[in-house]
Every structure is written in structure tokens, then in C-alpha cells.
């Protein structure tokens, strides 16, 4: 014989009795529980002090580009550096000089030379950027950015080097440069840049691949190790390392083809002296490859570049 179900009226009375008995117990538990146990649980934001304490540079992805694009203030950096760079074409091993280090930034636009933009954020938000020229950010995310810039390629004055007398100059031109940069981790960064002569001066196309590692030596000092490789198409290598058949100067005609032409290892250091002053320096070892290395114009196939400087920023 099936069991009889309680009537709806009896079920309602039983439920009301159970609730009445449970309310005091719930109230008692709530009164004895600590206040923070009753507060809603919140997820810690990515840029919280607690997370920053775990990895001081974890917020670099967000601060290298995104806040800059939203900042309407004008940022300025002015400095100078003593530089010594290898001369691949002349008998002198090195070329020495004092060169400016400048950077101006406003929102998504920046104008930079001599590595100035990379120093603008040193010790403030971790930005490290070797870009130069007039640059605009096309797209930025926490880990990726894409930029387009215009850069002046000053070419080469053959009359300035005795060995190149009689050869045509490499004309000054304007290059459009598209660069993609990806922050692999909070310390590793990779970038690829393609630049094209846009004035029809036969400057051709050049591609650079760069990989860098940031190593903080303290709260005010950053060491960056890097490796890069450069590839050029036929017109680019012919403008830089070729010898036209009609050229004078005692060189045999030489027509290089497209390929990898240079690699470089670098070590850069920047130290914050105060809120406005930054000291910096670096060393780079360069090596020519392929048709560039075999060019009759090349007098030296490898060399080292050194620099040390001081900059002020607002």
C-alpha cells in the first residue's frame, strides 16, 4: 500500500517551524563571525601593490605604451652622448663624436633620436625603446604594439673617406618604418621592423630583428642585453656595398644580392641619478656577413661601438 503524502497545509506548518528554529542559529553564527568573513570576496587587481611586490616589473606590459597613449602631457628629454663607432669603409678603426640624445612625446606621437625615448621612462615605468624618428602608435595592447615611423637615412658622403674618392655618394633619403614589438615576459622583448626608402633614392628595403633581455641591477639601474640581425634586399645592399660598373676609384664592379648583411650583440645600462637626470652607456659588437662582408669597399668586417652620456627629462 503506497505511503500517504502529507497534506499541503501540514507541509506548510512543518516548513514554517523549521525556519523559525533555524533563524536564531543563523543569527548567532553571523554575530560570532569576523567582519571580513562576511565581506564579498574580491579579485586582486593586476596592478595592486601586493602583486607588484612579487615582481616589481610585472606591470611593465601595461605601462610601456598604454598609459602613454592616454597621457595628454608633453614629455621631453634632452641629452648628449660621446660615441665611438666602427668605420667599416675607411682606414681609421673608429669614428668619434658628440651626438645629441633627444625625445619628445605627446600622446601616441613621439620624436626620438639617439635612443632618447628608451631613457624617458627609465626608472619610472620600465620603458625601453630603441626606436628613432617621428613615430606614431597604430595599435597597443598589454603585450603587443605596432608603430609606423618616418626616419632620415643620411646616406654616405664618399668624399669624406679617402678610399672612396670617385665613387658616387649614398644619397640622403626618407624611410618609412613599420615595427611590431611583443613583450614575451616581463623581461624578454622581441621586435621586427621593416623600413623602405619612400623618396625613390634607390635605398631599397631593410629588415631588422631584435631580441632583448632586461636585467634590473637595483631600483635605479637597468642592464639590457640584446642581439639583432639585419637583412637587406638587392637595392639596399647595392646602395651601401655595391660598386657601379661606371664608377671610378680603382674598384672592380661589384653587385651584391639580397641577404643577411649584419649581426650585433649589445649591452646597455641606464642609471637614474634623480627624478630628472639619467646617466647611460653601452657597448655593441657588430659583424658583417654575406655579400656585404665580401664587398671591395669594406676595409673592416667587424667592430665595436661605445657610448656614454647624460640626459635631462621633465
C-alpha positions as CSV (number, residue, x, y, z in Angstrom):
1,X,0.0,0.0,0.0
2,X,1.6,3.3,-1.0
3,X,2.6,5.8,1.7
4,X,0.3,8.8,2.1
5,X,1.8,12.2,1.3
6,X,1.2,14.9,4.0
7,X,-1.4,17.5,3.1
8,X,-0.3,20.8,1.7
9,X,-1.4,22.5,5.0
10,X,0.6,20.2,7.1
11,X,3.7,20.7,4.9
12,X,3.4,24.4,5.3
13,X,3.3,24.2,9.1
14,X,6.3,21.9,9.2
15,X,8.4,24.3,6.9
16,X,7.4,27.3,9.0
17,X,8.5,25.5,12.2
18,X,11.9,24.6,10.6
19,X,12.6,28.1,9.5
20,X,11.6,29.5,12.9
21,X,14.0,27.1,14.6
22,X,16.9,27.9,12.2
23,X,16.8,31.7,12.3
24,X,18.3,32.1,15.8
25,X,21.1,29.7,14.9
26,X,21.9,31.6,11.7
27,X,21.8,34.9,13.6
28,X,24.1,33.6,16.3
29,X,26.6,32.4,13.7
30,X,26.6,35.8,12.0
31,X,27.1,37.6,15.3
32,X,30.1,35.5,16.2
33,X,31.7,35.5,12.7
34,X,34.5,38.1,12.0
35,X,33.5,41.0,9.8
36,X,35.9,40.2,7.0
37,X,34.4,36.8,6.6
38,X,31.1,38.4,5.7
39,X,32.6,40.8,3.2
40,X,32.3,39.9,-0.5
41,X,35.5,38.3,-1.9
42,X,37.2,40.5,-4.5
43,X,39.8,39.5,-7.0
44,X,43.1,41.3,-6.6
45,X,43.7,43.7,-9.5
46,X,46.7,43.0,-11.7
47,X,48.4,46.3,-10.8
48,X,47.9,46.0,-7.0
49,X,50.8,46.7,-4.6
50,X,50.7,43.1,-3.5
51,X,51.3,41.8,-7.0
52,X,53.9,44.4,-7.7
53,X,55.8,43.3,-4.6
54,X,56.1,39.8,-6.1
55,X,57.5,41.1,-9.4
56,X,58.5,44.8,-9.4
57,X,58.4,44.8,-13.2
58,X,55.2,42.8,-13.8
59,X,53.3,46.0,-14.7
60,X,55.8,46.9,-17.5
61,X,53.5,45.5,-20.2
62,X,50.8,47.9,-19.2
63,X,53.0,50.9,-18.6
64,X,55.3,50.8,-21.6
65,X,52.7,52.0,-24.0
66,X,49.1,52.1,-22.9
67,X,49.2,54.9,-20.3
68,X,51.4,57.0,-22.6
69,X,48.7,56.9,-25.3
70,X,46.2,58.2,-22.8
71,X,48.6,61.0,-21.4
72,X,48.0,64.4,-23.0
73,X,51.1,66.0,-21.4
74,X,54.2,66.8,-23.5
75,X,57.2,64.8,-22.3
76,X,60.7,66.0,-23.1
77,X,64.2,64.5,-22.8
78,X,67.4,66.4,-23.8
79,X,70.9,65.0,-23.5
80,X,74.2,64.2,-25.2
81,X,76.5,61.2,-25.6
82,X,80.1,60.7,-26.5
83,X,80.1,57.9,-29.1
84,X,82.8,55.9,-30.8
85,X,81.6,53.7,-33.7
86,X,83.4,51.4,-36.2
87,X,84.3,52.6,-39.6
88,X,83.8,49.7,-42.0
89,X,85.0,51.6,-45.1
90,X,87.9,53.9,-44.0
91,X,91.4,53.2,-42.7
92,X,90.5,54.7,-39.3
93,X,89.3,52.0,-36.9
94,X,86.8,54.3,-35.2
95,X,84.8,57.4,-35.7
96,X,84.3,59.6,-32.6
97,X,81.9,62.4,-31.9
98,X,79.4,64.1,-29.5
99,X,75.9,63.3,-30.6
100,X,72.5,64.6,-29.2
101,X,70.0,62.4,-27.4
102,X,66.5,63.8,-27.8
103,X,62.9,62.7,-27.3
104,X,59.6,64.5,-27.4
105,X,56.3,62.6,-26.7
106,X,52.7,63.7,-26.9
107,X,50.0,61.1,-26.6
108,X,50.6,58.5,-29.4
109,X,53.2,60.6,-31.2
110,X,56.9,60.7,-30.4
111,X,60.0,62.2,-32.0
112,X,63.2,60.5,-30.9
113,X,66.9,60.2,-31.8
114,X,70.0,58.7,-30.1
115,X,67.9,56.3,-28.1
116,X,66.2,59.1,-26.2
117,X,62.7,57.5,-25.9
118,X,64.1,54.5,-24.2
119,X,65.6,56.7,-21.5
120,X,62.5,58.8,-21.0
121,X,60.8,56.1,-18.9
122,X,63.9,54.7,-17.3
123,X,63.3,54.3,-13.5
124,X,59.6,55.4,-13.9
125,X,57.7,52.8,-15.9
126,X,60.3,50.5,-17.4
127,X,60.0,51.6,-21.0
128,X,62.9,50.5,-23.2
129,X,62.6,51.5,-26.8
130,X,65.4,52.0,-29.4
131,X,63.0,53.5,-32.0
132,X,64.0,56.7,-33.7
133,X,62.4,59.3,-36.0
134,X,58.8,60.5,-35.9
135,X,56.7,57.6,-34.7
136,X,53.0,57.0,-34.2
137,X,51.5,54.1,-32.4
138,X,49.0,52.2,-34.6
139,X,47.9,49.6,-32.0
140,X,48.8,48.8,-28.4
141,X,47.8,46.1,-26.0
142,X,49.3,44.8,-22.8
143,X,51.9,42.7,-24.6
144,X,52.0,43.9,-28.2
145,X,52.3,47.2,-30.1
146,X,52.5,48.2,-33.7
147,X,54.0,51.5,-34.8
148,X,54.8,53.4,-38.0
149,X,57.6,55.9,-38.2
150,X,59.5,58.2,-40.6
151,X,63.3,58.2,-40.3
152,X,66.0,60.1,-42.1
153,X,68.7,57.9,-43.6
154,X,71.7,60.2,-44.0
155,X,73.5,58.0,-46.5
156,X,77.2,58.3,-47.1
157,X,79.5,61.1,-48.4
158,X,82.2,59.4,-50.4
159,X,84.4,62.5,-50.3
160,X,84.7,62.2,-46.5
161,X,86.7,58.9,-46.9
162,X,89.9,58.8,-49.0
163,X,89.4,55.2,-50.1
164,X,86.0,56.0,-51.6
165,X,87.1,59.0,-53.6
166,X,85.5,59.0,-57.1
167,X,82.6,56.7,-56.0
168,X,79.0,58.0,-56.0
169,X,77.5,59.2,-52.7
170,X,74.8,57.2,-51.0
171,X,72.1,59.9,-51.1
172,X,70.1,61.0,-48.0
173,X,66.6,59.7,-48.1
174,X,63.4,59.3,-46.0
175,X,62.4,55.8,-44.8
176,X,59.0,54.6,-43.7
177,X,59.4,52.0,-40.9
178,X,56.8,49.6,-39.7
179,X,57.6,47.9,-36.4
180,X,55.9,45.1,-34.4
181,X,57.1,44.5,-30.8
182,X,56.0,41.8,-28.4
183,X,56.7,41.5,-24.7
184,X,57.4,37.8,-24.3
185,X,57.7,38.1,-20.5
186,X,58.3,40.9,-18.0
187,X,62.0,40.9,-19.1
188,X,62.1,39.4,-22.6
189,X,61.1,41.6,-25.6
190,X,61.2,40.8,-29.3
191,X,60.7,43.1,-32.3
192,X,60.7,43.1,-36.1
193,X,61.0,46.3,-38.1
194,X,60.8,46.8,-41.9
195,X,61.9,50.1,-43.5
196,X,61.6,51.2,-47.1
197,X,63.0,54.2,-49.0
198,X,60.0,56.2,-49.9
199,X,61.8,59.0,-51.9
200,X,62.9,56.8,-54.8
201,X,66.7,57.3,-54.0
202,X,67.4,53.6,-54.7
203,X,67.8,52.9,-50.9
204,X,65.8,49.7,-51.1
205,X,64.2,47.8,-48.2
206,X,65.8,46.8,-44.9
207,X,64.5,44.4,-42.1
208,X,65.8,44.2,-38.5
209,X,65.0,41.5,-35.9
210,X,65.8,42.3,-32.3
211,X,65.7,40.3,-29.0
212,X,66.4,42.0,-25.7
213,X,66.5,40.9,-22.0
214,X,66.1,43.5,-19.2
215,X,68.1,42.8,-16.0
216,X,67.4,45.2,-13.1
217,X,70.5,45.7,-11.0
218,X,68.6,47.7,-8.4
219,X,65.7,50.1,-8.2
220,X,67.5,52.7,-10.2
221,X,69.7,50.7,-12.6
222,X,68.7,48.6,-15.6
223,X,71.0,46.5,-17.7
224,X,69.7,45.3,-21.1
225,X,71.4,42.6,-23.2
226,X,70.4,42.3,-26.8
227,X,71.0,40.5,-30.1
228,X,70.0,41.7,-33.5
229,X,70.2,40.8,-37.2
230,X,69.7,42.9,-40.3
231,X,68.6,41.8,-43.8
232,X,68.6,43.9,-46.9
233,X,67.2,43.5,-50.4
234,X,69.2,43.9,-53.6
235,X,68.8,47.7,-54.0
236,X,69.7,48.3,-50.3
237,X,72.9,46.3,-50.4
238,X,73.9,47.7,-53.7
239,X,73.5,51.2,-52.4
240,X,75.6,50.5,-49.3
241,X,78.2,48.0,-50.5
242,X,78.0,47.9,-54.3
243,X,80.3,49.4,-56.9
244,X,78.7,50.6,-60.2
245,X,80.4,49.5,-63.4
246,X,80.8,53.1,-64.4
247,X,82.4,54.2,-61.1
248,X,85.9,55.4,-60.8
249,X,88.2,55.0,-57.8
250,X,90.1,51.8,-58.7
251,X,87.4,49.3,-57.5
252,X,86.1,46.5,-59.7
253,X,82.4,46.5,-60.3
254,X,80.5,44.7,-57.6
255,X,76.8,43.9,-57.5
256,X,75.7,42.3,-54.2
257,X,72.4,40.5,-53.8
258,X,69.8,40.3,-51.1
259,X,70.6,38.7,-47.8
260,X,71.7,38.9,-44.2
261,X,74.4,41.6,-44.0
262,X,75.0,42.4,-40.3
263,X,74.5,41.0,-36.8
264,X,75.1,42.7,-33.5
265,X,75.4,42.0,-29.8
266,X,74.7,44.8,-27.4
267,X,74.9,45.7,-23.7
268,X,73.2,48.9,-22.4
269,X,73.0,50.3,-18.9
270,X,70.9,53.2,-17.6
271,X,71.1,54.6,-14.1
272,X,68.6,57.1,-12.6
273,X,70.6,59.9,-10.8
274,X,67.4,61.8,-9.7
275,X,63.9,62.4,-10.9
276,X,65.1,64.4,-13.8
277,X,68.6,63.1,-14.6
278,X,69.7,59.8,-16.2
279,X,73.2,58.5,-17.0
280,X,73.5,55.9,-19.7
281,X,76.1,54.0,-21.7
282,X,76.5,50.9,-23.9
283,X,78.8,48.7,-26.0
284,X,78.0,46.9,-29.2
285,X,79.8,44.4,-31.3
286,X,79.0,44.3,-35.0
287,X,79.8,41.8,-37.7
288,X,79.3,42.0,-41.4
289,X,78.0,38.9,-43.3
290,X,77.5,37.6,-46.9
291,X,77.8,39.9,-49.8
292,X,78.4,42.9,-47.6
293,X,81.4,41.2,-46.0
294,X,82.8,40.4,-49.5
295,X,82.4,43.9,-50.8
296,X,85.6,45.5,-52.1
297,X,84.6,48.7,-50.3
298,X,84.8,47.1,-46.9
299,X,88.0,47.8,-45.1
300,X,87.0,46.2,-41.8
301,X,84.5,43.4,-41.3
302,X,83.8,43.8,-37.6
303,X,84.0,46.4,-34.9
304,X,82.8,47.7,-31.5
305,X,80.8,50.8,-30.7
306,X,80.9,52.5,-27.3
307,X,78.8,55.3,-25.9
308,X,78.4,57.2,-22.6
309,X,76.0,60.1,-21.9
310,X,73.8,62.1,-19.7
311,X,70.2,63.3,-20.2
312,X,67.6,65.5,-18.5
313,X,63.8,64.9,-18.6
314,X,60.8,66.8,-17.4
